[in-house]
């Protein structure tokens, strides 16, 4: 396949996805002056477990909180200027059933995009990805944490996973990794093998989850910056460092990534509803990126809070 053929195929797939969503668009939502920001990572789930069944082993009593719908999310996001959100498939509650998130996009096609999940152990992973693209699924959560312990060491090496990375290079659907820092070398190798695949590292690769920001881990994360399609979500502050507002101890790590990746490959995200539990809150999360990073320009802030997520996820 020539480079020209590859790009033509990719463009055709993106065009098809755009057509699938075009009839449902509402342009005013995307550019609303009072809600310009994008939350690049939030979960939602409904209380109706009959209409949207839970994964095996889960019951309605396991939902915490019992309800966190898209309307409930936007009720806390809009006051902070957030008008659009990347919705993340919840592997615990719904595993590979993306139907509730797809329903949210159907109802609000300009407001939401989806980071979905498919089972790479099932055949035809690439076809499954392409089928989901017109429904607003522009990225996929991939993680070793949904695998049995004995399968986690080589989780990136399954034939289905390799097919997913190859397909992402065609469709622009990002591989979004929920990983620990120990998974970064294997991720780096995959980026090397699939240089045209968009890659997003969720939650700083969980660096700081033990309260410490280990230099070797930061170097491994920064090493990914040499891959031009690799981005990082600066997110999940409730789980990192001191795990409480105002989250100022995360600023040196953000500065390190800013200097390495640049603002055009970093995106702020809340990871709600977990960011709004206990002593943590939504305002503290967005405030860190919006108000407290004195080393970023006004244009840089546009990238951190909107334009990077828009480029990676809202391209249809």
C-alpha positions, 0 to 999 in steps of 0.5 A: 500500500502506498502512502497516498493509498493509506491517506485516502483510505483514512480520509474516507473513513473519517468522512464516513464517520462525519456523515454519520454524525452530521445529521445530528449536529448543533453547531452552537454547542461547540463554540459557546462562549460561556462554555468553551472548555473540554473535559477530556475524561469523565465516566457516566452511568445511569441508574437504570440497570434494566435498560443498560445491564451491568457487567457480570458480577456487578449489581445495582448496589455496586454503583458508586454513586448510584447515578451519574448521568450525562445530565448530572455531569454537565450540571457540575461541568457547565458552571466551570466553563466546560461545554463538551466532554470525552466520555470514558467507558467504565470497564468495571460497570459495563465492560465492553458494552458501550451502549449508554455512552452511544446513547448520550452521543445520539442525544447530544452529538456535538457535546460528547465523544466516546473513549469506548472499549472492545474485546481484543480477544474477540475476532475482527477487532478492527471491524468493530472499531470502524463500526463504532466510529460513526456513533461517536467512538473516536478513541478506545480505552485499552488496559491490562487491568481487565485481564487475568494476572497471568495475561497482563505481562503481554497484554499489548501483544495479542493479535487483536490488540495489534489489529486495533493499533493498525486500525487506529492509524487508518481511522484516527481512533486513539489508543488510550492507555490506562496503565501504570508507569511500569507499562511505559516501556512496552507502550513506547515499543508499540508507538515505535511499531505503529508511528501513525496511530494516535496514542493518549496516556491517561492520568499521567500513567498514574505516576504519583499514585503512591504519593511520589513522583519517581524520576525514572517513571517521569523519564519513561513518560517523557520518552514518549514525546518523540512519537509525534502522535502521543499525547498525555491527559493531565488528569485524576488529581484526586488519585495522585500526590497528596490526593486533595485540593489544591493539587499544587504538588502536581504542577512540577510534573505538569511543567515537565510534560509541558516542556517535553510534549508542549501544550498541543499534546497535553489535555486537561481532564477531571476523571469525574465522578471520582474527582468530585468525591470526598474532599475533592471537587470539579472546580479544584481540578479545572482550576489547576490547569485554568488558573494556577499554571503561571508558565502557560500563555493564554494560547497554551491554555486554549490547548490544555483546556480545549484544542488538544482534546478537540484535535484528538477526539472531536475530529468528526 
